[in-house]
Amino acid sequence: QVQLVESGGGLGQAGGSLRLSCVASGRTFRLYNMGWFRQAPGKEREFVAAISSSGGSTVYADSVKERFTISRDNAKSTVYLQMNSLKPEDTAVYYCVADLRGHVLSGDPPPVGYWGRGTQVTVSE
């Protein structure tokens, strides 16, 4: 079993930057593909970015491409989401997910996976 804890959210300004972290428990982090999803008030959860277990492949939603960067440090069991050029529409609760079978690499939430509790990101004008 994997437990995930996100951090790094908070209040950002449009055009600014924030970096989210997601730390995983357990010694099997390196086996999991990792993803970030977000959910804004009144909207469905949507895919943001994903990274393969080795870190060799990354995928991004069109809405964040060229602005956000996903990375991972398997030695620290941590996945990061560097968010630059923030926009008010990036305001959401951000969740990380651990996916053994790779659904996140297609932009899909895994039918079986481990989710964190989320961290709030609010971007002001």
C-alpha positions as CSV (number, residue, x, y, z in Angstrom):
1,Q,0.0,0.0,0.0
2,V,1.1,3.5,-0.8
3,Q,0.2,6.7,1.2
4,L,0.6,10.0,-0.5
5,V,0.9,13.4,1.1
6,E,0.8,16.6,-1.0
7,S,2.3,19.9,0.0
8,G,3.3,23.2,-1.4
9,G,-0.1,24.7,-2.3
10,G,-1.2,28.1,-1.2
11,L,-1.9,31.5,-2.6
12,G,-0.1,32.5,-5.8
13,Q,-0.4,35.5,-8.1
14,A,-1.1,35.4,-11.8
15,G,2.2,35.1,-13.6
16,G,3.9,33.7,-10.5
17,S,5.1,30.2,-9.6
18,L,4.4,27.5,-7.1
19,R,5.9,24.0,-6.6
20,L,3.9,21.1,-5.3
21,S,5.4,18.1,-3.7
22,C,3.9,14.7,-3.1
23,V,5.8,12.3,-0.8
24,A,5.0,8.6,-0.9
25,S,5.4,6.1,1.9
26,G,6.7,2.6,1.3
27,R,9.7,1.3,-0.6
28,T,7.9,0.7,-3.9
29,F,7.6,4.3,-5.1
30,R,9.9,3.6,-8.0
31,L,7.5,1.0,-9.4
32,Y,4.6,3.5,-9.8
33,N,3.7,5.9,-12.5
34,M,2.7,9.2,-10.9
35,G,0.1,11.7,-11.9
36,W,-1.3,15.1,-10.8
37,F,-5.0,15.8,-11.2
38,R,-6.9,18.9,-10.1
39,Q,-10.5,19.8,-9.3
40,A,-11.9,23.3,-9.3
41,P,-15.1,24.2,-7.5
42,G,-18.2,22.9,-9.4
43,K,-16.0,21.1,-11.9
44,E,-15.0,17.5,-12.5
45,R,-11.5,16.3,-11.6
46,E,-9.2,16.8,-14.6
47,F,-5.8,15.5,-15.6
48,V,-2.8,17.8,-15.2
49,A,0.4,15.8,-15.8
50,A,1.9,12.4,-15.4
51,I,5.4,10.8,-15.3
52,S,6.5,7.2,-15.8
53,S,8.0,5.1,-13.1
54,S,11.5,5.7,-14.4
55,G,10.9,9.4,-15.1
56,G,11.7,8.9,-18.7
57,S,8.3,9.8,-20.0
58,T,6.0,12.8,-19.2
59,V,2.6,13.8,-20.3
60,Y,0.8,17.1,-19.9
61,A,-2.7,18.4,-20.4
62,D,-2.8,21.0,-23.1
63,S,-4.0,23.7,-20.6
64,V,-0.7,23.4,-18.7
65,K,1.8,22.5,-21.4
66,E,4.8,24.8,-21.5
67,R,3.9,26.2,-18.0
68,F,4.0,23.2,-15.7
69,T,6.8,20.6,-15.3
70,I,6.4,17.2,-13.5
71,S,9.5,15.5,-12.1
72,R,10.3,12.8,-9.6
73,D,13.1,11.8,-7.3
74,N,12.8,8.1,-6.6
75,A,15.5,8.3,-3.9
76,K,13.2,10.6,-2.0
77,S,9.9,8.9,-3.0
78,T,8.7,12.3,-4.2
79,V,7.0,13.7,-7.2
80,Y,7.0,17.4,-8.0
81,L,4.8,19.7,-10.0
82,Q,6.5,23.0,-10.8
83,M,3.9,25.5,-11.9
84,N,5.0,28.7,-13.7
85,S,3.0,31.5,-15.3
86,L,0.1,30.8,-13.1
87,K,-3.4,31.7,-14.2
88,P,-6.5,32.2,-12.1
89,E,-8.0,29.2,-13.9
90,D,-5.3,27.1,-12.3
91,T,-7.2,27.5,-9.0
92,A,-8.1,24.1,-7.8
93,V,-7.4,21.3,-5.3
94,Y,-4.4,19.4,-6.7
95,Y,-4.1,15.6,-6.1
96,C,-1.3,13.3,-6.8
97,V,-2.0,9.6,-7.7
98,A,0.2,6.5,-7.8
99,D,-0.7,4.2,-10.7
100,L,1.0,0.8,-11.2
101,R,-0.5,0.1,-14.6
102,G,0.1,3.4,-16.4
103,H,-3.4,4.7,-17.0
104,V,-2.2,8.2,-15.9
105,L,0.2,8.2,-18.9
106,S,-2.9,8.4,-21.1
107,G,-4.4,11.2,-19.0
108,D,-6.8,8.9,-17.3
109,P,-7.5,8.4,-13.6
110,P,-6.5,4.8,-12.7
111,P,-9.3,2.5,-11.8
112,V,-7.1,1.2,-9.1
113,G,-4.6,3.6,-7.6
114,Y,-3.6,5.5,-4.5
115,W,-4.6,9.1,-4.1
116,G,-3.4,11.8,-1.8
117,R,-5.8,14.1,0.1
118,G,-5.0,17.1,-2.1
119,T,-3.5,20.6,-1.6
120,Q,-5.3,23.8,-2.4
121,V,-3.9,26.2,-5.0
122,T,-5.5,29.6,-5.3
123,V,-4.3,32.0,-8.0
124,S,-5.3,35.7,-7.7
125,E,-5.4,38.2,-10.5
